Amino acid sequence: MHVLSTLHRPPEMDARPFKDWPSSFAIALARLDEWYQEGKPFFTKNDLEDLSNQLNRRYPTRRTNAQRRLIAVKGLTGSVVLYSDLTGQIIPNQGPNEEWAVKSPYVRYVCYEKLKEVLRKPNANIVEAFYPMQIDHLMLRRAINTKKPLTPKWAECPEPVEQYLKQHLESWKKTTEYHKLEKILKLFKHDITKVINLGSGWMEFGMGLEEFSRCATQHALTIVLYQLLQKKTNNTIKHYAQDPAYTAVDILALSLHGCEVLEDPQALIEIDDDSVVFACCPGFPLKDITTDIARPAMLIWDQVHERFGARSQNPNSPRVREMIAAHYDCHRFWDQDPQHPAPFKSDLVVYIRRRK
């Protein structure tokens, strides 16, 4: 499998909400600040469900007279813009003997701080200023004459994925972190219905052994968590995972451990007050999305610090910090040992929601 790039195109000209356009970048920034301070949610389940239905073809998307497939996205003002689904299109003349073959669309999540950051750039597009969810496409760069990819191939996992995952699962159960997590779960008194793993990466392909091991470790952790919680409660617990990179081989390997893979953004829709959410340094603003839609019973993610981390794809925004301070107790289970670091060398912790 070859490396894919990301393609973003602005909404269709004939679908832009002219009446809702801010008249200047300064006004756009001021309105974003106003909405954020008022507590207006930037992400809602209704909007996520609407996009999920369109992307996964559960109901027809809009079409123009030219029969283009259009994806409708609602913004913070309630107005809708339409993005073209470019799947299958070839974009020519992108360089000497280069064209782009466009693959499937997916959702780009843009938090409050990132919306503001984009507006401050010299080439900013004011059209999308009030749209925390936008549409991107994956694409393959290839030669015009041979149609062969111009990007390098990903490395392939050195062992069958299901065997590789099983080995990591067995080895992780022997770690100090596993035993600490067991002790923390004895303090956990909530009834839950699901464990959700977000953005843990694929295991069939990657950049090399370090990435393969990291992704397998993250999946092993959530499988163990699911197994421990299943024993602890009398409820039937679901186990979900979501990552746009999953291959059919990854999906099969996870299914052997009771994990169902969901299409984006379905796993986000599953987040509720009776869920356990795991993510380690995901490349999208999961903390902000979670804060807007639910108060999960347990969160396992990199620790929320006072520093904002605005350059992060998943920043510790003021809303996130307020939610954690008001509703959660922090439990450390993965020490920052340079010899045995957590994935991405992150400060991975467990947050348990306080009981009322």
Contacts in CASP RR format, 6 or more apart in sequence:
PFRMAT RR
TARGET T0000
AUTHOR 0000-0000-0000
METHOD contacts of the structure
MODEL  1
MHVLSTLHRPPEMDARPFKDWPSSFAIALARLDEWYQEGKPFFTKNDLED
LSNQLNRRYPTRRTNAQRRLIAVKGLTGSVVLYSDLTGQIIPNQGPNEEW
AVKSPYVRYVCYEKLKEVLRKPNANIVEAFYPMQIDHLMLRRAINTKKPL
TPKWAECPEPVEQYLKQHLESWKKTTEYHKLEKILKLFKHDITKVINLGS
GWMEFGMGLEEFSRCATQHALTIVLYQLLQKKTNNTIKHYAQDPAYTAVD
ILALSLHGCEVLEDPQALIEIDDDSVVFACCPGFPLKDITTDIARPAMLI
WDQVHERFGARSQNPNSPRVREMIAAHYDCHRFWDQDPQHPAPFKSDLVV
YIRRRK
1 153 0 8 1.000
1 154 0 8 1.000
1 204 0 8 1.000
1 205 0 8 1.000
1 247 0 8 1.000
2 140 0 8 1.000
2 149 0 8 1.000
2 151 0 8 1.000
2 152 0 8 1.000
2 153 0 8 1.000
2 154 0 8 1.000
3 151 0 8 1.000
3 152 0 8 1.000
3 153 0 8 1.000
3 154 0 8 1.000
4 103 0 8 1.000
4 138 0 8 1.000
4 139 0 8 1.000
4 140 0 8 1.000
4 151 0 8 1.000
5 100 0 8 1.000
5 138 0 8 1.000
5 139 0 8 1.000
5 140 0 8 1.000
5 141 0 8 1.000
5 151 0 8 1.000
6 136 0 8 1.000
6 137 0 8 1.000
6 138 0 8 1.000
6 139 0 8 1.000
7 86 0 8 1.000
7 91 0 8 1.000
7 100 0 8 1.000
7 102 0 8 1.000
7 136 0 8 1.000
7 137 0 8 1.000
7 138 0 8 1.000
7 139 0 8 1.000
8 108 0 8 1.000
8 134 0 8 1.000
8 135 0 8 1.000
8 136 0 8 1.000
8 137 0 8 1.000
9 83 0 8 1.000
9 84 0 8 1.000
9 86 0 8 1.000
9 137 0 8 1.000
10 125 0 8 1.000
10 127 0 8 1.000
10 128 0 8 1.000
11 73 0 8 1.000
11 81 0 8 1.000
11 82 0 8 1.000
11 83 0 8 1.000
11 127 0 8 1.000
11 128 0 8 1.000
12 70 0 8 1.000
12 81 0 8 1.000
12 82 0 8 1.000
12 83 0 8 1.000
12 84 0 8 1.000
15 70 0 8 1.000
15 80 0 8 1.000
15 81 0 8 1.000
15 82 0 8 1.000
16 81 0 8 1.000
16 127 0 8 1.000
17 77 0 8 1.000
17 79 0 8 1.000
17 80 0 8 1.000
17 81 0 8 1.000
19 79 0 8 1.000
20 77 0 8 1.000
20 78 0 8 1.000
20 79 0 8 1.000
20 130 0 8 1.000
21 126 0 8 1.000
21 127 0 8 1.000
22 28 0 8 1.000
22 31 0 8 1.000
22 126 0 8 1.000
22 129 0 8 1.000
22 130 0 8 1.000
25 119 0 8 1.000
25 120 0 8 1.000
25 124 0 8 1.000
25 126 0 8 1.000
25 129 0 8 1.000
28 119 0 8 1.000
28 126 0 8 1.000
28 129 0 8 1.000
28 130 0 8 1.000
29 116 0 8 1.000
29 119 0 8 1.000
29 120 0 8 1.000
31 130 0 8 1.000
32 76 0 8 1.000
32 112 0 8 1.000
32 115 0 8 1.000
32 116 0 8 1.000
32 119 0 8 1.000
32 129 0 8 1.000
32 130 0 8 1.000
33 116 0 8 1.000
35 42 0 8 1.000
35 76 0 8 1.000
36 42 0 8 1.000
36 112 0 8 1.000
36 319 0 8 1.000
39 319 0 8 1.000
40 76 0 8 1.000
41 292 0 8 1.000
41 293 0 8 1.000
42 76 0 8 1.000
42 111 0 8 1.000
42 112 0 8 1.000
42 132 0 8 1.000
42 288 0 8 1.000
42 292 0 8 1.000
43 109 0 8 1.000
43 132 0 8 1.000
43 133 0 8 1.000
43 288 0 8 1.000
43 289 0 8 1.000
43 292 0 8 1.000
43 293 0 8 1.000
44 292 0 8 1.000
44 293 0 8 1.000
45 269 0 8 1.000
45 293 0 8 1.000
47 74 0 8 1.000
47 75 0 8 1.000
47 133 0 8 1.000
48 133 0 8 1.000
48 265 0 8 1.000
48 268 0 8 1.000
48 269 0 8 1.000
48 293 0 8 1.000
49 269 0 8 1.000
50 72 0 8 1.000
50 74 0 8 1.000
51 71 0 8 1.000
51 73 0 8 1.000
51 107 0 8 1.000
51 133 0 8 1.000
51 265 0 8 1.000
52 58 0 8 1.000
52 263 0 8 1.000
52 264 0 8 1.000
52 265 0 8 1.000
52 266 0 8 1.000
52 269 0 8 1.000
53 59 0 8 1.000
54 61 0 8 1.000
54 71 0 8 1.000
54 72 0 8 1.000
55 71 0 8 1.000
55 105 0 8 1.000
55 106 0 8 1.000
55 107 0 8 1.000
55 263 0 8 1.000
55 264 0 8 1.000
55 265 0 8 1.000
56 263 0 8 1.000
56 266 0 8 1.000
61 69 0 8 1.000
61 70 0 8 1.000
61 71 0 8 1.000
61 72 0 8 1.000
61 85 0 8 1.000
62 69 0 8 1.000
62 70 0 8 1.000
62 72 0 8 1.000
62 82 0 8 1.000
63 69 0 8 1.000
63 70 0 8 1.000
64 70 0 8 1.000
68 84 0 8 1.000
68 85 0 8 1.000
69 84 0 8 1.000
69 85 0 8 1.000
69 87 0 8 1.000
70 82 0 8 1.000
70 83 0 8 1.000
70 84 0 8 1.000
70 85 0 8 1.000
71 82 0 8 1.000
71 83 0 8 1.000
71 84 0 8 1.000
71 85 0 8 1.000
71 105 0 8 1.000
71 135 0 8 1.000
72 80 0 8 1.000
72 81 0 8 1.000
72 82 0 8 1.000
73 80 0 8 1.000
73 81 0 8 1.000
73 82 0 8 1.000
73 83 0 8 1.000
73 131 0 8 1.000
73 133 0 8 1.000
73 134 0 8 1.000
73 135 0 8 1.000
74 80 0 8 1.000
75 81 0 8 1.000
75 130 0 8 1.000
75 131 0 8 1.000
75 132 0 8 1.000
75 133 0 8 1.000
76 130 0 8 1.000
76 131 0 8 1.000
76 132 0 8 1.000
77 130 0 8 1.000
79 130 0 8 1.000
81 127 0 8 1.000
81 128 0 8 1.000
81 131 0 8 1.000
83 105 0 8 1.000
83 134 0 8 1.000
83 135 0 8 1.000
85 105 0 8 1.000
86 102 0 8 1.000
86 105 0 8 1.000
86 137 0 8 1.000
87 102 0 8 1.000
87 103 0 8 1.000
87 104 0 8 1.000
87 105 0 8 1.000
87 137 0 8 1.000
88 101 0 8 1.000
88 102 0 8 1.000
88 103 0 8 1.000
89 102 0 8 1.000
90 99 0 8 1.000
90 100 0 8 1.000
90 101 0 8 1.000
90 102 0 8 1.000
91 99 0 8 1.000
91 100 0 8 1.000
91 102 0 8 1.000
91 139 0 8 1.000
92 99 0 8 1.000
92 144 0 8 1.000
93 99 0 8 1.000
94 100 0 8 1.000
94 141 0 8 1.000
97 143 0 8 1.000
97 144 0 8 1.000
97 145 0 8 1.000
98 141 0 8 1.000
98 142 0 8 1.000
98 143 0 8 1.000
98 144 0 8 1.000
98 150 0 8 1.000
99 141 0 8 1.000
99 142 0 8 1.000
99 143 0 8 1.000
99 144 0 8 1.000
100 139 0 8 1.000
100 140 0 8 1.000
100 141 0 8 1.000
100 142 0 8 1.000
101 139 0 8 1.000
101 140 0 8 1.000
101 142 0 8 1.000
102 137 0 8 1.000
102 138 0 8 1.000
102 139 0 8 1.000
103 137 0 8 1.000
103 138 0 8 1.000
103 139 0 8 1.000
103 140 0 8 1.000
104 137 0 8 1.000
104 138 0 8 1.000
105 135 0 8 1.000
105 136 0 8 1.000
105 137 0 8 1.000
106 135 0 8 1.000
106 136 0 8 1.000
106 137 0 8 1.000
106 138 0 8 1.000
106 244 0 8 1.000
106 264 0 8 1.000
107 133 0 8 1.000
107 134 0 8 1.000
107 135 0 8 1.000
107 136 0 8 1.000
107 264 0 8 1.000
107 265 0 8 1.000
108 133 0 8 1.000
108 134 0 8 1.000
108 135 0 8 1.000
108 136 0 8 1.000
108 284 0 8 1.000
109 132 0 8 1.000
109 133 0 8 1.000
109 284 0 8 1.000
109 285 0 8 1.000
109 289 0 8 1.000
110 118 0 8 1.000
110 131 0 8 1.000
110 132 0 8 1.000
110 133 0 8 1.000
110 134 0 8 1.000
110 285 0 8 1.000
111 132 0 8 1.000
111 285 0 8 1.000
111 288 0 8 1.000
111 315 0 8 1.000
111 317 0 8 1.000
112 132 0 8 1.000
112 288 0 8 1.000
112 317 0 8 1.000
113 308 0 8 1.000
113 310 0 8 1.000
113 315 0 8 1.000
113 317 0 8 1.000
114 285 0 8 1.000
115 129 0 8 1.000
115 130 0 8 1.000
115 132 0 8 1.000
117 310 0 8 1.000
118 124 0 8 1.000
118 125 0 8 1.000
118 128 0 8 1.000
119 126 0 8 1.000
119 129 0 8 1.000
128 134 0 8 1.000
138 244 0 8 1.000
140 149 0 8 1.000
140 151 0 8 1.000
141 149 0 8 1.000
141 150 0 8 1.000
141 151 0 8 1.000
142 148 0 8 1.000
142 149 0 8 1.000
142 150 0 8 1.000
143 150 0 8 1.000
154 205 0 8 1.000
154 206 0 8 1.000
154 207 0 8 1.000
155 205 0 8 1.000
155 206 0 8 1.000
155 207 0 8 1.000
155 208 0 8 1.000
155 212 0 8 1.000
156 204 0 8 1.000
156 205 0 8 1.000
156 206 0 8 1.000
157 164 0 8 1.000
157 203 0 8 1.000
157 204 0 8 1.000
157 205 0 8 1.000
157 206 0 8 1.000
157 212 0 8 1.000
158 164 0 8 1.000
158 209 0 8 1.000
158 212 0 8 1.000
159 167 0 8 1.000
161 203 0 8 1.000
161 204 0 8 1.000
161 249 0 8 1.000
161 250 0 8 1.000
161 252 0 8 1.000
161 253 0 8 1.000
162 252 0 8 1.000
162 253 0 8 1.000
162 256 0 8 1.000
164 203 0 8 1.000
164 212 0 8 1.000
164 216 0 8 1.000
165 203 0 8 1.000
165 216 0 8 1.000
165 219 0 8 1.000
165 220 0 8 1.000
165 253 0 8 1.000
165 254 0 8 1.000
165 257 0 8 1.000
167 216 0 8 1.000
168 213 0 8 1.000
168 216 0 8 1.000
168 217 0 8 1.000
168 219 0 8 1.000
168 220 0 8 1.000
169 220 0 8 1.000
169 223 0 8 1.000
169 224 0 8 1.000
169 257 0 8 1.000
171 220 0 8 1.000
172 178 0 8 1.000
172 217 0 8 1.000
172 220 0 8 1.000
172 221 0 8 1.000
172 224 0 8 1.000
173 224 0 8 1.000
175 340 0 8 1.000
176 335 0 8 1.000
177 333 0 8 1.000
177 334 0 8 1.000
178 224 0 8 1.000
180 333 0 8 1.000
180 334 0 8 1.000
181 221 0 8 1.000
181 224 0 8 1.000
181 225 0 8 1.000
181 228 0 8 1.000
181 333 0 8 1.000
181 350 0 8 1.000
182 228 0 8 1.000
184 331 0 8 1.000
184 333 0 8 1.000
184 350 0 8 1.000
184 352 0 8 1.000
185 228 0 8 1.000
185 229 0 8 1.000
185 232 0 8 1.000
187 331 0 8 1.000
187 352 0 8 1.000
188 229 0 8 1.000
188 232 0 8 1.000
188 297 0 8 1.000
188 298 0 8 1.000
188 352 0 8 1.000
189 355 0 8 1.000
190 274 0 8 1.000
190 297 0 8 1.000
190 298 0 8 1.000
190 352 0 8 1.000
190 353 0 8 1.000
190 355 0 8 1.000
191 233 0 8 1.000
191 235 0 8 1.000
191 274 0 8 1.000
192 229 0 8 1.000
192 233 0 8 1.000
192 235 0 8 1.000
192 237 0 8 1.000
192 274 0 8 1.000
192 275 0 8 1.000
192 276 0 8 1.000
192 297 0 8 1.000
192 298 0 8 1.000
193 235 0 8 1.000
193 236 0 8 1.000
193 237 0 8 1.000
193 238 0 8 1.000
193 272 0 8 1.000
193 274 0 8 1.000
193 275 0 8 1.000
194 237 0 8 1.000
194 238 0 8 1.000
194 239 0 8 1.000
194 240 0 8 1.000
194 270 0 8 1.000
194 274 0 8 1.000
194 275 0 8 1.000
194 276 0 8 1.000
195 222 0 8 1.000
195 225 0 8 1.000
195 226 0 8 1.000
195 229 0 8 1.000
195 237 0 8 1.000
195 238 0 8 1.000
195 239 0 8 1.000
195 240 0 8 1.000
195 275 0 8 1.000
195 276 0 8 1.000
195 278 0 8 1.000
196 240 0 8 1.000
196 241 0 8 1.000
196 242 0 8 1.000
196 267 0 8 1.000
196 270 0 8 1.000
196 271 0 8 1.000
196 275 0 8 1.000
196 276 0 8 1.000
196 277 0 8 1.000
196 278 0 8 1.000
197 218 0 8 1.000
197 219 0 8 1.000
197 222 0 8 1.000
197 239 0 8 1.000
197 240 0 8 1.000
197 241 0 8 1.000
197 242 0 8 1.000
197 259 0 8 1.000
197 278 0 8 1.000
197 279 0 8 1.000
198 241 0 8 1.000
198 242 0 8 1.000
198 243 0 8 1.000
198 267 0 8 1.000
198 268 0 8 1.000
198 277 0 8 1.000
198 278 0 8 1.000
198 279 0 8 1.000
198 282 0 8 1.000
198 286 0 8 1.000
199 242 0 8 1.000
199 243 0 8 1.000
199 279 0 8 1.000
199 282 0 8 1.000
199 283 0 8 1.000
200 215 0 8 1.000
200 218 0 8 1.000
200 219 0 8 1.000
200 222 0 8 1.000
200 241 0 8 1.000
200 243 0 8 1.000
200 278 0 8 1.000
200 279 0 8 1.000
200 280 0 8 1.000
201 215 0 8 1.000
201 218 0 8 1.000
201 243 0 8 1.000
201 245 0 8 1.000
201 246 0 8 1.000
202 215 0 8 1.000
202 243 0 8 1.000
202 245 0 8 1.000
202 246 0 8 1.000
202 247 0 8 1.000
202 250 0 8 1.000
203 212 0 8 1.000
203 215 0 8 1.000
203 216 0 8 1.000
203 219 0 8 1.000
203 249 0 8 1.000
203 250 0 8 1.000
203 253 0 8 1.000
204 247 0 8 1.000
204 249 0 8 1.000
204 250 0 8 1.000
205 247 0 8 1.000
206 212 0 8 1.000
214 343 0 8 1.000
214 344 0 8 1.000
217 343 0 8 1.000
218 278 0 8 1.000
218 280 0 8 1.000
218 343 0 8 1.000
219 241 0 8 1.000
219 254 0 8 1.000
219 259 0 8 1.000
221 278 0 8 1.000
221 300 0 8 1.000
222 239 0 8 1.000
222 241 0 8 1.000
222 259 0 8 1.000
222 278 0 8 1.000
223 239 0 8 1.000
223 257 0 8 1.000
223 258 0 8 1.000
223 259 0 8 1.000
225 276 0 8 1.000
225 278 0 8 1.000
225 300 0 8 1.000
226 237 0 8 1.000
226 239 0 8 1.000
226 257 0 8 1.000
226 258 0 8 1.000
226 259 0 8 1.000
229 237 0 8 1.000
229 276 0 8 1.000
230 237 0 8 1.000
238 260 0 8 1.000
238 270 0 8 1.000
239 257 0 8 1.000
239 258 0 8 1.000
239 259 0 8 1.000
239 260 0 8 1.000
240 259 0 8 1.000
240 260 0 8 1.000
240 261 0 8 1.000
240 262 0 8 1.000
240 267 0 8 1.000
240 270 0 8 1.000
241 254 0 8 1.000
241 259 0 8 1.000
241 260 0 8 1.000
241 261 0 8 1.000
241 262 0 8 1.000
241 267 0 8 1.000
242 261 0 8 1.000
242 262 0 8 1.000
242 263 0 8 1.000
242 264 0 8 1.000
242 265 0 8 1.000
242 266 0 8 1.000
242 267 0 8 1.000
242 268 0 8 1.000
244 264 0 8 1.000
246 254 0 8 1.000
246 261 0 8 1.000
250 261 0 8 1.000
251 261 0 8 1.000
254 260 0 8 1.000
254 261 0 8 1.000
255 261 0 8 1.000
262 270 0 8 1.000
268 289 0 8 1.000
268 293 0 8 1.000
271 277 0 8 1.000
271 289 0 8 1.000
271 290 0 8 1.000
271 293 0 8 1.000
271 294 0 8 1.000
271 296 0 8 1.000
272 293 0 8 1.000
272 294 0 8 1.000
272 296 0 8 1.000
273 294 0 8 1.000
273 295 0 8 1.000
273 296 0 8 1.000
273 297 0 8 1.000
273 353 0 8 1.000
274 296 0 8 1.000
274 297 0 8 1.000
275 294 0 8 1.000
275 296 0 8 1.000
275 297 0 8 1.000
276 296 0 8 1.000
276 297 0 8 1.000
276 298 0 8 1.000
276 299 0 8 1.000
276 300 0 8 1.000
277 286 0 8 1.000
277 290 0 8 1.000
277 296 0 8 1.000
277 298 0 8 1.000
277 299 0 8 1.000
277 300 0 8 1.000
277 301 0 8 1.000
278 300 0 8 1.000
278 301 0 8 1.000
279 286 0 8 1.000
279 300 0 8 1.000
279 301 0 8 1.000
279 314 0 8 1.000
280 301 0 8 1.000
280 302 0 8 1.000
280 342 0 8 1.000
280 343 0 8 1.000
280 344 0 8 1.000
280 346 0 8 1.000
280 348 0 8 1.000
281 302 0 8 1.000
281 314 0 8 1.000
281 343 0 8 1.000
281 344 0 8 1.000
281 346 0 8 1.000
282 313 0 8 1.000
282 314 0 8 1.000
283 313 0 8 1.000
283 314 0 8 1.000
284 313 0 8 1.000
284 314 0 8 1.000
285 313 0 8 1.000
285 314 0 8 1.000
285 315 0 8 1.000
285 317 0 8 1.000
286 301 0 8 1.000
286 314 0 8 1.000
287 301 0 8 1.000
287 304 0 8 1.000
287 314 0 8 1.000
287 315 0 8 1.000
287 316 0 8 1.000
287 317 0 8 1.000
287 320 0 8 1.000
288 314 0 8 1.000
288 315 0 8 1.000
288 317 0 8 1.000
288 319 0 8 1.000
288 320 0 8 1.000
290 296 0 8 1.000
290 299 0 8 1.000
291 317 0 8 1.000
291 319 0 8 1.000
291 320 0 8 1.000
291 323 0 8 1.000
292 319 0 8 1.000
295 323 0 8 1.000
295 327 0 8 1.000
295 353 0 8 1.000
296 353 0 8 1.000
297 352 0 8 1.000
297 353 0 8 1.000
298 350 0 8 1.000
298 351 0 8 1.000
298 352 0 8 1.000
298 353 0 8 1.000
299 328 0 8 1.000
299 350 0 8 1.000
299 351 0 8 1.000
300 348 0 8 1.000
300 349 0 8 1.000
300 350 0 8 1.000
300 351 0 8 1.000
301 348 0 8 1.000
301 349 0 8 1.000
301 351 0 8 1.000
302 314 0 8 1.000
302 344 0 8 1.000
302 346 0 8 1.000
302 347 0 8 1.000
302 348 0 8 1.000
302 349 0 8 1.000
303 330 0 8 1.000
303 347 0 8 1.000
303 348 0 8 1.000
303 349 0 8 1.000
304 316 0 8 1.000
304 320 0 8 1.000
304 321 0 8 1.000
304 324 0 8 1.000
304 351 0 8 1.000
305 316 0 8 1.000
306 316 0 8 1.000
306 321 0 8 1.000
307 316 0 8 1.000
308 315 0 8 1.000
308 316 0 8 1.000
308 317 0 8 1.000
308 318 0 8 1.000
309 315 0 8 1.000
309 316 0 8 1.000
324 330 0 8 1.000
324 351 0 8 1.000
327 353 0 8 1.000
327 354 0 8 1.000
328 351 0 8 1.000
328 352 0 8 1.000
328 353 0 8 1.000
328 354 0 8 1.000
329 351 0 8 1.000
329 352 0 8 1.000
329 354 0 8 1.000
330 349 0 8 1.000
330 350 0 8 1.000
330 351 0 8 1.000
331 349 0 8 1.000
331 350 0 8 1.000
331 351 0 8 1.000
331 352 0 8 1.000
332 349 0 8 1.000
332 350 0 8 1.000
333 348 0 8 1.000
333 349 0 8 1.000
333 350 0 8 1.000
334 342 0 8 1.000
334 347 0 8 1.000
334 348 0 8 1.000
334 349 0 8 1.000
336 342 0 8 1.000
336 345 0 8 1.000
336 347 0 8 1.000
342 348 0 8 1.000
END
